[in-house]
Amino acid sequence: MAYIRYKGPYAYLVYTERFGEGSKVRQKVLYYFGREVAITDEVIAEVEAKFPDIEVDWGGLSADTGRFSGGPPGSGDWLEWD
């Protein structure tokens, strides 16, 4: 399952995977967005070229990120880093 993860004011497209029964879940970073999440055709093409074995629900991500366009939830409360 791929989803948008925020670490501070920065956003990443990550994929969770498990390598066997009882093993820990590991996150693989598929794409670094920076401060603004913009899912463009170029982003989709780059991720699909680098990770052809991972299926990403781009429609679901676009709908999900629309709520937070401009930053993470409550981004007005984040410290300015730059």
DSSP file (Angstrom, degrees, kcal/mol; ACC not computed):
  #  RESIDUE AA STRUCTURE BP1 BP2  ACC     N-H-->O    O-->H-N    N-H-->O    O-->H-N    TCO  KAPPA ALPHA  PHI   PSI    X-CA   Y-CA   Z-CA
    1    1 A M              0   0    0      0, 0.0    15,-1.6     0, 0.0     2,-0.4   0.000 360.0 360.0 360.0 125.3    0.0    0.0    0.0
    2    2 A A  E     +A   15   0A   0     53,-0.2     2,-0.3    13,-0.2    13,-0.2  -0.796 360.0 157.6-100.4 142.8    1.4    3.4   -1.0
    3    3 A Y  E     -A   14   0A   0     11,-2.3    11,-2.8    -2,-0.4     2,-0.5  -0.967  44.6 -92.2-155.2 167.6    0.5    6.5    0.8
    4    4 A I  E     -A   13   0A   0     -2,-0.3     2,-0.4     9,-0.2     9,-0.2  -0.750  39.2-168.2 -87.7 128.7    1.8   10.1    1.5
    5    5 A R  E     -A   12   0A   0      7,-2.9     7,-2.3    -2,-0.5     2,-0.5  -0.972   7.9-150.2-120.8 132.9    3.8   10.4    4.7
    6    6 A Y  E     -A   11   0A   0     -2,-0.4     2,-0.5     5,-0.2     5,-0.2  -0.863  12.2-176.7-102.8 134.0    4.8   13.7    6.2
    7    7 A K  E >  S-A   10   0A   0      3,-2.8     3,-1.4    -2,-0.5    -2,-0.0  -0.911  73.7 -45.1-126.9 101.3    8.0   14.1    8.2
    8    8 A G  T 3  S-     0   0    0     -2,-0.5    70,-0.0     1,-0.2    67,-0.0  -0.576 122.5 -26.7  66.9-137.3    7.9   17.6    9.5
    9    9 A P  T 3  S+     0   0    0      0, 0.0     2,-0.3     0, 0.0    -1,-0.2   0.369 120.6  96.4 -87.7   7.1    6.8   19.9    6.6
   10   10 A Y  E <   -A    7   0A   0     -3,-1.4    -3,-2.8    61,-0.1     2,-0.4  -0.774  61.0-148.2-105.4 142.8    8.2   17.5    4.0
   11   11 A A  E     -AB   6  34A   0     23,-3.0    22,-2.4    -2,-0.3    23,-1.4  -0.857  13.5-177.8-114.4 143.4    6.1   14.9    2.1
   12   12 A Y  E     -AB   5  32A   0     -7,-2.3    -7,-2.9    -2,-0.4     2,-0.7  -0.965  27.5-130.7-132.8 148.2    7.2   11.4    0.8
   13   13 A L  E     -AB   4  31A   0     18,-3.2    17,-3.3    -2,-0.3    18,-1.5  -0.921  41.2-178.9 -94.9 116.5    5.4    8.8   -1.2
   14   14 A V  E     -AB   3  29A   0    -11,-2.8   -11,-2.3    -2,-0.7     2,-0.4  -0.834  21.9-153.6-121.5 157.3    6.1    5.6    0.7
   15   15 A Y  E     -AB   2  28A   0     13,-2.3    13,-2.9    -2,-0.3     2,-0.4  -0.993  13.7-142.3-128.2 133.0    5.2    1.9    0.3
   16   16 A T  E     + B   0  27A   0    -15,-1.6     2,-0.3    -2,-0.4    11,-0.2  -0.788  24.2 173.7 -98.2 140.3    4.9   -0.5    3.2
   17   17 A E  E     - B   0  26A   0      9,-2.4     9,-3.0    -2,-0.4     2,-0.4  -0.984  20.6-152.1-143.9 153.7    6.1   -4.1    2.8
   18   18 A R  E     - B   0  25A   0     -2,-0.3     2,-0.4     7,-0.2     7,-0.1  -0.994   7.8-152.3-128.6 132.3    6.6   -7.2    5.0
   19   19 A F        -     0   0    0      5,-0.6     2,-0.2    -2,-0.4     5,-0.1  -0.315  67.0 -30.1-103.1  49.8    9.2   -9.8    4.2
   20   20 A G  S >  S-     0   0    0     -2,-0.4     3,-1.6     3,-0.1     2,-0.2  -0.547  92.0 -38.6 128.8 166.7    7.6  -12.9    5.8
   21   21 A E  T 3  S+     0   0    0      1,-0.3     3,-0.1    -2,-0.2    -2,-0.0  -0.414 123.8   3.0 -63.8 126.5    5.4  -14.1    8.6
   22   22 A G  T 3  S+     0   0    0      1,-0.3    -1,-0.3    -2,-0.2     2,-0.1   0.462  96.7 132.7  79.8   1.3    5.9  -12.1   11.8
   23   23 A S    <   -     0   0    0     -3,-1.6    -1,-0.3     1,-0.1    -3,-0.1  -0.431  62.3 -94.8 -83.5 162.5    8.5   -9.7   10.4
   24   24 A K        -     0   0    0     -2,-0.1    -5,-0.6    -3,-0.1     2,-0.4  -0.352  38.8-106.3 -72.6 153.7    8.4   -6.0   10.9
   25   25 A V  E     -B   18   0A   0     -7,-0.1     2,-0.4    -2,-0.1    -7,-0.2  -0.659  36.6-159.4 -79.0 134.4    6.8   -3.7    8.4
   26   26 A R  E     -B   17   0A   0     -9,-3.0    -9,-2.4    -2,-0.4     2,-0.5  -0.923   8.2-137.7-117.5 143.2    9.4   -1.7    6.4
   27   27 A Q  E     -B   16   0A   0     -2,-0.4     2,-0.5   -11,-0.2   -11,-0.2  -0.845  11.4-162.5-101.3 134.1    8.8    1.5    4.5
   28   28 A K  E     -B   15   0A   0    -13,-2.9   -13,-2.3    -2,-0.5     2,-0.6  -0.970  18.7-133.2-114.1 124.9   10.3    2.1    1.1
   29   29 A V  E     +B   14   0A   0     -2,-0.5   -15,-0.2   -15,-0.2     3,-0.1  -0.672  26.2 175.8 -79.5 120.6   10.4    5.7   -0.1
   30   30 A L  E     +     0   0A   0    -17,-3.3     2,-0.3    -2,-0.6   -16,-0.2   0.771  66.1   0.6 -93.3 -31.5    9.1    5.8   -3.7
   31   31 A Y  E     -B   13   0A   0    -18,-1.5   -18,-3.2    16,-0.0     2,-0.6  -0.974  57.5-138.6-160.1 142.0    9.3    9.6   -4.2
   32   32 A Y  E     +B   12   0A   0     -2,-0.3   -20,-0.2   -20,-0.2    -3,-0.0  -0.926  18.8 177.8-104.3 119.9   10.2   12.7   -2.3
   33   33 A F  E >   -     0   0A   0    -22,-2.4     3,-0.6    -2,-0.6     2,-0.4   0.789  23.6-151.7 -90.0 -31.4    7.8   15.6   -2.9
   34   34 A G  E 3   -B   11   0A   0    -23,-1.4   -23,-3.0     1,-0.2    -1,-0.3  -0.772  62.8 -22.8  90.7-140.0    9.3   18.2   -0.6
   35   35 A R  T 3  S+     0   0    0     -2,-0.4     2,-0.4   -25,-0.2    -1,-0.2   0.726 130.6  50.9 -82.5 -22.3    7.0   20.8    0.9
   36   36 A E  S <  S-     0   0    0     -3,-0.6     2,-0.7   -25,-0.1    -1,-0.1  -0.966  73.1-139.8-124.4 130.9    4.2   20.5   -1.7
   37   37 A V        +     0   0    0     -2,-0.4     2,-0.4    31,-0.2    33,-0.1  -0.776  30.5 164.9 -87.5 116.3    2.5   17.4   -2.9
   38   38 A A        -     0   0    0     -2,-0.7     2,-1.1    31,-0.1     5,-0.1  -0.906  21.0-161.5-134.7 104.9    1.9   17.6   -6.7
   39   39 A I        +     0   0    0     -2,-0.4     2,-0.2     4,-0.1    -2,-0.1  -0.750  27.5 166.1 -90.5 100.7    1.1   14.3   -8.4
   40   40 A T     >  -     0   0    0     -2,-1.1     4,-2.3     1,-0.1     5,-0.2  -0.542  53.5-100.6-108.0 173.9    1.8   15.0  -12.0
   41   41 A D  H  > S+     0   0    0      1,-0.2     4,-2.5     2,-0.2     5,-0.2   0.853 123.8  55.2 -62.4 -34.1    2.2   12.7  -15.0
   42   42 A E  H  > S+     0   0    0      2,-0.2     4,-2.3     1,-0.2    -1,-0.2   0.900 107.4  48.5 -66.5 -40.7    6.0   13.1  -14.7
   43   43 A V  H  > S+     0   0    0      2,-0.2     4,-2.6     1,-0.2     5,-0.2   0.935 112.5  48.5 -63.2 -46.5    5.9   11.9  -11.0
   44   44 A I  H  X S+     0   0    0     -4,-2.3     4,-2.6     1,-0.2     5,-0.2   0.924 112.6  48.0 -60.4 -45.8    3.7    8.9  -12.0
   45   45 A A  H  X S+     0   0    0     -4,-2.5     4,-1.9     1,-0.2    -1,-0.2   0.900 112.5  49.1 -63.2 -41.0    6.0    8.0  -14.9
   46   46 A E  H  X S+     0   0    0     -4,-2.3     4,-2.2     2,-0.2     5,-0.2   0.925 113.8  44.8 -65.3 -45.2    9.1    8.2  -12.7
   47   47 A V  H  X S+     0   0    0     -4,-2.6     4,-2.6     1,-0.2    -2,-0.2   0.923 114.0  49.2 -66.3 -43.7    7.7    6.1   -9.9
   48   48 A E  H  < S+     0   0    0     -4,-2.6    -1,-0.2    -5,-0.2    -2,-0.2   0.836 112.4  49.0 -66.1 -31.5    6.3    3.5  -12.4
   49   49 A A  H  < S+     0   0    0     -4,-1.9    -1,-0.2    -5,-0.2    -2,-0.2   0.892 116.7  40.8 -73.3 -39.5    9.7    3.3  -14.2
   50   50 A K  H  < S+     0   0    0     -4,-2.2    -2,-0.2     1,-0.2    -3,-0.2   0.834 129.0  28.5 -76.9 -32.9   11.7    2.9  -10.9
   51   51 A F    ><  +     0   0    0     -4,-2.6     3,-1.4    -5,-0.2    -1,-0.2  -0.594  64.5 159.3-130.1  70.1    9.3    0.5   -9.2
   52   52 A P  T 3  S+     0   0    0      0, 0.0    -1,-0.1     0, 0.0    -2,-0.1   0.735  75.1  58.5 -67.1 -21.3    7.4   -1.5  -11.9
   53   53 A D  T 3  S+     0   0    0     -3,-0.1     2,-0.5     2,-0.0    -5,-0.1   0.516  91.5  82.2 -86.3  -4.5    6.5   -4.3   -9.4
   54   54 A I    <   -     0   0    0     -3,-1.4     2,-0.5    -6,-0.1    -3,-0.1  -0.890  68.9-148.5-106.5 125.5    4.6   -1.9   -7.1
   55   55 A E        -     0   0    0     -2,-0.5     2,-0.4     2,-0.0   -53,-0.2  -0.791  13.7-166.6 -91.6 130.0    1.0   -0.9   -7.8
   56   56 A V        -     0   0    0     -2,-0.5     2,-1.6   -55,-0.1     3,-0.2  -0.967  21.7-137.4-118.8 130.8    0.0    2.5   -6.7
   57   57 A D     >  +     0   0    0     -2,-0.4     4,-2.1     1,-0.2     5,-0.2  -0.654  28.7 176.8 -83.7  84.7   -3.6    3.7   -6.5
   58   58 A W  H  > S+     0   0    0     -2,-1.6     4,-2.5     1,-0.2    -1,-0.2   0.853  75.5  54.7 -62.9 -35.9   -2.9    7.1   -8.0
   59   59 A G  H  > S+     0   0    0      1,-0.2     4,-2.0     2,-0.2    -1,-0.2   0.906 109.4  47.3 -64.2 -40.9   -6.6    8.1   -8.0
   60   60 A G  H  > S+     0   0    0      2,-0.2     4,-2.0     1,-0.2    -2,-0.2   0.872 112.3  49.9 -67.8 -37.0   -6.9    7.3   -4.3
   61   61 A L  H  X S+     0   0    0     -4,-2.1     4,-2.9     2,-0.2     5,-0.2   0.914 109.2  51.3 -67.1 -42.5   -3.7    9.3   -3.5
   62   62 A S  H  X S+     0   0    0     -4,-2.5     4,-1.1     1,-0.2    -2,-0.2   0.912 112.4  45.9 -62.2 -41.8   -4.9   12.3   -5.5
   63   63 A A  H  < S+     0   0    0     -4,-2.0     4,-0.5     1,-0.2    -1,-0.2   0.892 115.0  48.2 -66.8 -38.2   -8.2   12.3   -3.6
   64   64 A D  H >< S+     0   0    0     -4,-2.0     3,-0.8     1,-0.2     4,-0.3   0.890 111.0  48.6 -70.1 -40.2   -6.4   11.9   -0.3
   65   65 A T  H >< S+     0   0    0     -4,-2.9     3,-1.1     1,-0.2     4,-0.2   0.700  92.8  78.1 -76.4 -17.9   -3.8   14.6   -0.9
   66   66 A G  G >< S+     0   0    0     -4,-1.1     3,-0.9     1,-0.3    -1,-0.2   0.831  88.9  57.4 -59.7 -31.1   -6.4   17.1   -2.0
   67   67 A R  G <  S+     0   0    0     -3,-0.8    -1,-0.3    -4,-0.5    -2,-0.2   0.796 115.4  35.6 -68.1 -27.2   -7.4   17.7    1.7
   68   68 A F  G X  S+     0   0    0     -3,-1.1     3,-2.5    -4,-0.3    -1,-0.2   0.121  76.9 151.3-115.7  20.2   -3.8   18.7    2.6
   69   69 A S  T <  S+     0   0    0     -3,-0.9   -33,-0.1     1,-0.3   -31,-0.1  -0.322  70.8  32.2 -59.1 130.3   -2.6   20.5   -0.5
   70   70 A G  T 3  S-     0   0    0    -33,-0.1    -1,-0.3   -35,-0.1   -34,-0.0   0.290 130.8 -32.6 104.8  -7.9   -0.1   23.0    0.6
   71   71 A G  S <  S-     0   0    0     -3,-2.5     3,-0.1   -34,-0.1     4,-0.1  -0.886  85.1 -42.2 150.9-179.8    1.3   20.9    3.5
   72   72 A P  S >  S-     0   0    0      0, 0.0     3,-1.5     0, 0.0     4,-0.1  -0.200  79.1 -68.2 -71.8 166.6    0.6   18.4    6.1
   73   73 A P  T 3  S+     0   0    0      0, 0.0    -5,-0.1     0, 0.0    -6,-0.0  -0.310 126.4  11.1 -55.4 133.1   -2.6   18.5    8.3
   74   74 A G  T >  S+     0   0    0     -3,-0.1     3,-2.6     1,-0.1     4,-0.3   0.812  80.6 160.7  68.7  29.3   -2.3   21.5   10.6
   75   75 A S  G X   +     0   0    0     -3,-1.5     3,-1.2     1,-0.3    -1,-0.1   0.696  62.5  72.0 -62.9 -17.3    0.6   22.8    8.6
   76   76 A G  G 3  S+     0   0    0      1,-0.2    -1,-0.3    -4,-0.1    -2,-0.1   0.725  94.5  55.5 -66.6 -19.0    0.0   26.3   10.0
   77   77 A D  G <  S+     0   0    0     -3,-2.6    -1,-0.2     2,-0.1    -2,-0.2   0.516  86.1 104.7 -90.1  -6.3    1.3   24.9   13.3
   78   78 A W  S <  S-     0   0    0     -3,-1.2     2,-0.2    -4,-0.3    -4,-0.0  -0.430  76.5-111.7 -76.2 149.5    4.6   23.7   11.9
   79   79 A L        -     0   0    0     -2,-0.1     2,-0.6     1,-0.1    -1,-0.1  -0.493  32.5-110.8 -72.4 148.0    7.8   25.6   12.5
   80   80 A E        -     0   0    0     -2,-0.2    -1,-0.1     1,-0.2     0, 0.0  -0.750  35.1-178.7 -82.2 121.2    9.4   27.2    9.5
   81   81 A W              0   0    0     -2,-0.6    -1,-0.2     1,-0.1    -2,-0.0   0.756 360.0 360.0 -92.5 -29.1   12.6   25.4    8.7
   82   82 A D              0   0    0      0, 0.0    -1,-0.1     0, 0.0    -2,-0.1   0.432 360.0 360.0-104.7 360.0   13.9   27.4    5.8
